[in-house]
Amino acid sequence: QVQLVESGGGLVQPGGSLRLSCVASGIIFRIKSMLWYRQAPGKQRELVAAITSGGTTNYADSVKGRFTISRDNARNTVYLQMNSLKTEDTAVYYCKTPPSNWGQGTQVTVSS
């Protein structure tokens, strides 16, 4: 059974940083692409960042230069380092691995 568990969310002031983690089990982690999505209140879920098994990364335009996705195959963990946070980054952040395995989400709130 695939399980994805996110952590690291919280309340942070604009300009601050957070690092999200997602620990995976029930999959051969090293061969899987991993993705981070987010969903703000009243909005559709959107792709934030992705990393392939080979380490190739992609980002939404809105987070390029501020967010970094990385993975540690030894720990079955994918990270999302978020810097220079803005109020519009406020959302529930979800980890996903294809085809359709999702974590429960972690809340990120950026507010002064």
Backbone as a printed PyTorch tensor [residue, N CA C, xyz], in Angstrom:
tensor([[[  0.8460,  -1.1840,   0.0000],
         [  0.0000,   0.0000,   0.0000],
         [  0.8850,   1.2390,   0.0000]],

        [[  0.5970,   2.1460,  -0.9440],
         [  1.3870,   3.3570,  -1.0470],
         [  0.9430,   4.3550,   0.0180]],

        [[  1.9050,   4.9490,   0.6850],
         [  1.6140,   5.9740,   1.6770],
         [  2.5920,   7.1290,   1.4970]],

        [[  2.0400,   8.3340,   1.4710],
         [  2.8370,   9.5520,   1.3880],
         [  2.4640,  10.4270,   2.5810]],

        [[  3.4640,  10.8490,   3.3500],
         [  3.2080,  11.6330,   4.5480],
         [  4.0020,  12.9290,   4.4810]],

        [[  3.2660,  14.0400,   4.3810],
         [  3.9030,  15.3490,   4.3230],
         [  4.0610,  15.9390,   5.7220]],

        [[  5.0490,  16.8070,   5.8480],
         [  5.2530,  17.5500,   7.0860],
         [  6.0160,  18.8230,   6.7640]],

        [[  6.0760,  19.7250,   7.7560],
         [  6.8790,  20.9320,   7.6040],
         [  6.1020,  22.2000,   7.3540]],

        [[  4.7890,  22.0910,   7.1980],
         [  3.9940,  23.2890,   6.9970],
         [  3.8880,  24.1170,   8.2710]],

        [[  3.3130,  25.2950,   8.1210],
         [  3.1500,  26.1660,   9.2840],
         [  2.8480,  27.5840,   8.8810]],

        [[  2.9470,  28.4670,   9.8630],
         [  2.7180,  29.8960,   9.6540],
         [  4.0690,  30.6040,   9.5580]],

        [[  4.2250,  31.4150,   8.5200],
         [  5.4790,  32.1270,   8.3160],
         [  5.1650,  33.5170,   7.7810]],

        [[  6.0090,  34.4740,   8.0920],
         [  5.8240,  35.8340,   7.6080],
         [  6.2680,  35.9520,   6.1530]],

        [[  5.7230,  36.9060,   5.4300],
         [  6.2040,  37.1440,   4.0610],
         [  7.7200,  37.3540,   4.0470]],

        [[  8.3590,  36.7330,   3.0560],
         [  9.8150,  36.7830,   2.9660],
         [ 10.5140,  35.6530,   3.6830]],

        [[  9.7660,  34.8970,   4.4540],
         [ 10.3460,  33.7970,   5.2100],
         [ 10.5060,  32.5260,   4.3920]],

        [[ 10.9410,  31.4700,   5.0730],
         [ 11.2250,  30.1940,   4.4220],
         [ 10.5970,  29.0450,   5.1990]],

        [[ 10.2960,  27.9910,   4.4670],
         [  9.8590,  26.7250,   5.0480],
         [ 10.4190,  25.6050,   4.1960]],

        [[ 10.6130,  24.4450,   4.8170],
         [ 10.9820,  23.2560,   4.0540],
         [  9.9620,  22.1700,   4.3240]],

        [[  9.3090,  21.7410,   3.2660],
         [  8.3570,  20.6460,   3.3640],
         [  9.0600,  19.3260,   3.0670]],

        [[  8.5860,  18.2770,   3.7310],
         [  9.1000,  16.9330,   3.5030],
         [  7.9370,  16.0050,   3.1810]],

        [[  8.2130,  14.9990,   2.3840],
         [  7.2260,  13.9620,   2.0680],
         [  7.9440,  12.6220,   2.0920]],

        [[  7.5530,  11.7900,   3.0370],
         [  8.1500,  10.4630,   3.1640],
         [  7.2290,   9.4500,   2.5070]],

        [[  7.8030,   8.6420,   1.6370],
         [  7.0240,   7.6640,   0.8800],
         [  7.3030,   6.2480,   1.3680]],

        [[  6.2760,   5.4240,   1.3130],
         [  6.4260,   4.0010,   1.5950],
         [  5.5090,   3.2310,   0.6530]],

        [[  5.8550,   1.9500,   0.4750],
         [  5.0330,   1.1180,  -0.3940],
         [  5.3350,   1.2550,  -1.8730]],

        [[  6.4040,   1.9930,  -2.1980],
         [  6.8180,   2.1340,  -3.5960],
         [  8.3300,   1.9630,  -3.6910]],

        [[  8.7960,   1.7020,  -4.8990],
         [ 10.2490,   1.7100,  -5.1440],
         [ 10.6020,   3.1550,  -5.4310]],

        [[ 10.9140,   3.8740,  -4.3840],
         [ 11.0000,   5.3310,  -4.4420],
         [ 11.9730,   5.7970,  -5.5150]],

        [[ 13.1160,   5.1340,  -5.6400],
         [ 14.1710,   5.6780,  -6.4870],
         [ 13.7900,   5.7190,  -7.9650]],

        [[ 12.7610,   4.9620,  -8.3720],
         [ 12.3960,   4.9400,  -9.7830],
         [ 11.1830,   5.8130, -10.0870]],

        [[ 10.6580,   6.4800,  -9.0560],
         [  9.4220,   7.2330,  -9.2130],
         [  9.6830,   8.7250,  -9.3430]],

        [[  8.9470,   9.3620, -10.2510],
         [  8.8700,  10.8110, -10.2180],
         [  8.0550,  11.2250,  -9.0010]],

        [[  8.3910,  12.3720,  -8.4480],
         [  7.6770,  12.9030,  -7.2910],
         [  7.2750,  14.3370,  -7.5850]],

        [[  6.1080,  14.7050,  -7.1260],
         [  5.5620,  16.0210,  -7.4390],
         [  5.0030,  16.6850,  -6.1820]],

        [[  5.0570,  17.9990,  -6.1860],
         [  4.3850,  18.8140,  -5.1690],
         [  3.3000,  19.6400,  -5.8660]],

        [[  2.0980,  19.5710,  -5.2930],
         [  0.9710,  20.3840,  -5.7370],
         [  0.5530,  21.2810,  -4.5750]],

        [[ -0.2600,  22.2680,  -4.8770],
         [ -0.8690,  23.0760,  -3.8270],
         [ -2.2860,  23.4680,  -4.2300]],

        [[ -3.0890,  23.7050,  -3.2160],
         [ -4.4640,  24.1440,  -3.4450],
         [ -4.8080,  25.2380,  -2.4540]],

        [[ -5.0590,  26.4170,  -2.9940],
         [ -5.4750,  27.5520,  -2.1770],
         [ -6.9990,  27.5500,  -2.0660]],

        [[ -7.5340,  28.1950,  -1.0330],
         [ -8.9950,  28.2360,  -0.8640],
         [ -9.6850,  28.8000,  -2.0960]],

        [[-10.6870,  28.0680,  -2.5880],
         [-11.4590,  28.5240,  -3.7290],
         [-10.7780,  28.3740,  -5.0660]],

        [[ -9.6090,  27.7400,  -5.0840],
         [ -8.8680,  27.5770,  -6.3380],
         [ -8.6300,  26.1070,  -6.6350]],

        [[ -8.2940,  25.8380,  -7.8980],
         [ -7.9730,  24.4690,  -8.2920],
         [ -6.5850,  24.0800,  -7.8070]],

        [[ -6.4000,  22.7940,  -7.6240],
         [ -5.0840,  22.2950,  -7.2660],
         [ -4.1340,  22.5240,  -8.4430]],

        [[ -2.9270,  22.9900,  -8.1530],
         [ -1.9660,  23.2780,  -9.2090],
         [ -0.6270,  22.6350,  -8.9160]],

        [[  0.0640,  22.2780,  -9.9920],
         [  1.3930,  21.7000,  -9.8780],
         [  2.3930,  22.7890,  -9.5280]],

        [[  3.1920,  22.5290,  -8.5230],
         [  4.2030,  23.4910,  -8.0760],
         [  5.5910,  23.1040,  -8.5740]],

        [[  5.9460,  21.8250,  -8.3750],
         [  7.2880,  21.3760,  -8.7410],
         [  7.2830,  19.8690,  -8.9280]],

        [[  8.2240,  19.4000,  -9.7370],
         [  8.3410,  17.9690,  -9.9940],
         [  9.8020,  17.5960, -10.1170]],

        [[ 10.1010,  16.3580,  -9.7540],
         [ 11.4600,  15.8430,  -9.9100],
         [ 11.3690,  14.4090, -10.4030]],

        [[ 12.1300,  14.1040, -11.4400],
         [ 12.1250,  12.7530, -11.9910],
         [ 13.0560,  11.8490, -11.1900]],

        [[ 13.0390,  10.5770, -11.5330],
         [ 13.9300,   9.6370, -10.8710],
         [ 15.3900,   9.9950, -11.1220]],

        [[ 15.6560,  10.6330, -12.2480],
         [ 17.0210,  11.0150, -12.5780],
         [ 17.4310,  12.3710, -12.0470]],

        [[ 16.4920,  13.0430, -11.3810],
         [ 16.8220,  14.3210, -10.7630],
         [ 16.4820,  15.5450, -11.5890]],

        [[ 15.8610,  15.3630, -12.7390],
         [ 15.4240,  16.5130, -13.5280],
         [ 14.2600,  17.1930, -12.8340]],

        [[ 14.3250,  18.5190, -12.7620],
         [ 13.2960,  19.2730, -12.0360],
         [ 12.5410,  20.2210, -12.9560]],

        [[ 11.3200,  20.5010, -12.5720],
         [ 10.4850,  21.4780, -13.2620],
         [  9.6780,  22.2500, -12.2300]],

        [[  9.3940,  23.5120, -12.5470],
         [  8.6990,  24.3820, -11.6040],
         [  7.6160,  25.1860, -12.3020]],

        [[  6.5870,  25.4910, -11.5380],
         [  5.6110,  26.4620, -12.0090],
         [  6.2940,  27.8230, -12.0970]],

        [[  5.8580,  28.6250, -13.0640],
         [  6.4790,  29.9390, -13.2450],
         [  6.3850,  30.7800, -11.9760]],

        [[  5.3190,  30.6070, -11.2380],
         [  5.0830,  31.4410, -10.0540],
         [  6.0670,  31.1750,  -8.9230]],

        [[  6.7900,  30.0500,  -8.9670],
         [  7.7140,  29.7200,  -7.8740],
         [  9.1600,  29.6020,  -8.3290]],

        [[  9.4030,  29.7460,  -9.6200],
         [ 10.7740,  29.6290, -10.1340],
         [ 11.6840,  30.6420,  -9.4640]],

        [[ 12.8530,  30.1610,  -9.0510],
         [ 13.8190,  31.0270,  -8.3850],
         [ 13.5940,  31.1590,  -6.8910]],

        [[ 12.4580,  30.6870,  -6.3970],
         [ 12.1560,  30.7740,  -4.9620],
         [ 12.0510,  29.4010,  -4.3070]],

        [[ 11.5220,  28.4270,  -5.0340],
         [ 11.3300,  27.0830,  -4.4980],
         [ 12.3430,  26.1200,  -5.1290]],

        [[ 12.7450,  25.1270,  -4.3420],
         [ 13.6430,  24.0860,  -4.8410],
         [ 13.1310,  22.7250,  -4.4050]],

        [[ 12.9430,  21.8370,  -5.3700],
         [ 12.5500,  20.4580,  -5.0690],
         [ 13.8010,  19.5860,  -5.1040]],

        [[ 13.8770,  18.6480,  -4.1680],
         [ 15.0090,  17.7280,  -4.1330],
         [ 14.5280,  16.4040,  -3.5590]],

        [[ 15.3850,  15.4060,  -3.6720],
         [ 14.9990,  14.0770,  -3.1800],
         [ 16.2020,  13.3970,  -2.5380]],

        [[ 15.8900,  12.5380,  -1.5750],
         [ 16.8960,  11.7100,  -0.9080],
         [ 16.4030,  10.2750,  -1.0170]],

        [[ 16.9470,   9.5470,  -1.9770],
         [ 16.4620,   8.1830,  -2.2150],
         [ 16.7610,   7.2490,  -1.0440]],

        [[ 17.7960,   7.5420,  -0.2900],
         [ 18.1340,   6.7010,   0.8610],
         [ 17.0880,   6.8300,   1.9640]],

        [[ 16.4070,   7.9630,   1.9880],
         [ 15.3870,   8.2170,   3.0080],
         [ 13.9690,   8.1650,   2.4500]],

        [[ 13.8360,   7.8070,   1.1670],
         [ 12.4990,   7.7690,   0.5350],
         [ 11.7480,   9.0830,   0.7460]],

        [[ 12.4560,  10.1800,   0.6130],
         [ 11.9000,  11.4800,   0.9550],
         [ 12.1230,  12.4840,  -0.1740]],

        [[ 11.0840,  13.2710,  -0.4290],
         [ 11.1950,  14.4010,  -1.3450],
         [ 10.9570,  15.6680,  -0.5310]],

        [[ 11.7030,  16.7110,  -0.8720],
         [ 11.6390,  17.9720,  -0.1430],
         [ 11.1810,  19.1020,  -1.0610]],

        [[ 10.6130,  20.1250,  -0.4420],
         [ 10.3340,  21.3680,  -1.1450],
         [ 10.8250,  22.5110,  -0.2650]],

        [[ 11.9500,  23.0870,  -0.6610],
         [ 12.4860,  24.2450,   0.0470],
         [ 11.8230,  25.4850,  -0.5300]],

        [[ 11.1730,  26.2520,   0.3190],
         [ 10.4260,  27.4280,  -0.1160],
         [ 11.0260,  28.6640,   0.5260]],

        [[ 11.5770,  29.5370,  -0.2980],
         [ 12.1790,  30.7780,   0.1670],
         [ 11.4010,  31.9750,  -0.3590]],

        [[ 11.6410,  33.1200,   0.2330],
         [ 10.9930,  34.3720,  -0.2030],
         [  9.4880,  34.1820,  -0.3540]],

        [[  8.9000,  33.6020,   0.6660],
         [  7.4810,  33.2740,   0.5930],
         [  6.6140,  34.5170,   0.5060]],

        [[  5.5180,  34.3830,  -0.2460],
         [  4.5640,  35.4670,  -0.4510],
         [  3.1970,  35.0330,   0.0840]],

        [[  2.3530,  36.0050,   0.3350],
         [  1.0150,  35.6710,   0.8450],
         [  0.2690,  34.7650,  -0.1200]],

        [[  0.5460,  34.9390,  -1.4140],
         [ -0.1550,  34.1140,  -2.4030],
         [  0.3420,  32.6670,  -2.4460]],

        [[  1.3670,  32.3470,  -1.6820],
         [  1.8120,  30.9590,  -1.5620],
         [  0.9930,  30.1930,  -0.5220]],

        [[  0.1240,  30.8850,   0.1780],
         [ -0.7220,  30.2350,   1.1670],
         [ -1.6040,  29.1850,   0.5050]],

        [[ -1.5190,  27.9510,   0.9950],
         [ -2.2610,  26.8380,   0.3980],
         [ -1.9980,  25.5810,   1.2190]],

        [[ -2.7540,  24.5440,   0.9020],
         [ -2.4130,  23.2100,   1.3710],
         [ -1.5120,  22.5920,   0.3050]],

        [[ -0.3760,  22.0920,   0.7430],
         [  0.6090,  21.5050,  -0.1650],
         [  0.5390,  19.9780,  -0.0800]],

        [[  0.4660,  19.3660,  -1.2560],
         [  0.3250,  17.9220,  -1.3560],
         [  1.5020,  17.3200,  -2.1110]],

        [[  1.8890,  16.1690,  -1.6700],
         [  2.8770,  15.3490,  -2.3430],
         [  2.1330,  14.3210,  -3.1970]],

        [[  2.6900,  14.0150,  -4.3680],
         [  2.0570,  13.0320,  -5.2420],
         [  3.1190,  12.2130,  -5.9580]],

        [[  2.8000,  10.9290,  -6.1540],
         [  3.5890,  10.1090,  -7.0590],
         [  2.6480,   9.4480,  -8.0490]],

        [[  3.0340,   9.4150,  -9.3070],
         [  2.1630,   8.8070, -10.3150],
         [  1.9040,   7.3340, -10.0350]],

        [[  0.7000,   6.8300, -10.4510],
         [ -0.2620,   7.5660, -11.2620],
         [ -1.1760,   8.4900, -10.4650]],

        [[ -1.5480,   8.1000,  -9.2540],
         [ -2.5270,   8.9280,  -8.5440],
         [ -2.4620,   8.7160,  -7.0380]],

        [[ -1.2540,   8.6770,  -6.5110],
         [ -1.0720,   8.4980,  -5.0760],
         [ -0.7620,   9.8420,  -4.4360]],

        [[ -1.6010,  10.2510,  -3.5010],
         [ -1.5000,  11.5590,  -2.8560],
         [ -1.2740,  11.4300,  -1.3580]],

        [[ -0.5820,  12.4160,  -0.8120],
         [ -0.5090,  12.5450,   0.6290],
         [ -1.7270,  13.2820,   1.1580]],

        [[ -1.7340,  13.4800,   2.4810],
         [ -2.8870,  14.1110,   3.1210],
         [ -2.8020,  15.6300,   3.0880]],

        [[ -1.6330,  16.1630,   2.7780],
         [ -1.4450,  17.6010,   2.6750],
         [ -0.9210,  18.2220,   3.9520]],

        [[ -0.2410,  19.3490,   3.7810],
         [  0.2420,  20.1250,   4.9130],
         [ -0.0450,  21.6010,   4.6280]],

        [[ -0.5570,  22.2940,   5.6360],
         [ -0.9770,  23.6840,   5.4540],
         [  0.2220,  24.6240,   5.5440]],

        [[  0.3220,  25.5100,   4.5770],
         [  1.3030,  26.5910,   4.5990],
         [  0.5330,  27.9030,   4.5800]],

        [[  0.7830,  28.7270,   5.5890],
         [  0.1360,  30.0300,   5.6800],
         [  1.1990,  31.1090,   5.7540]],

        [[  1.1490,  32.0300,   4.8070],
         [  2.0980,  33.1420,   4.7680],
         [  1.3270,  34.4090,   5.1030]],

        [[  1.6380,  34.9590,   6.2590],
         [  0.8780,  36.1130,   6.7270],
         [  1.7000,  36.8900,   7.7370]],

        [[  1.4860,  38.2000,   7.7490],
         [  2.1460,  39.0290,   8.7500],
         [  1.2430,  39.2210,   9.9670]]])
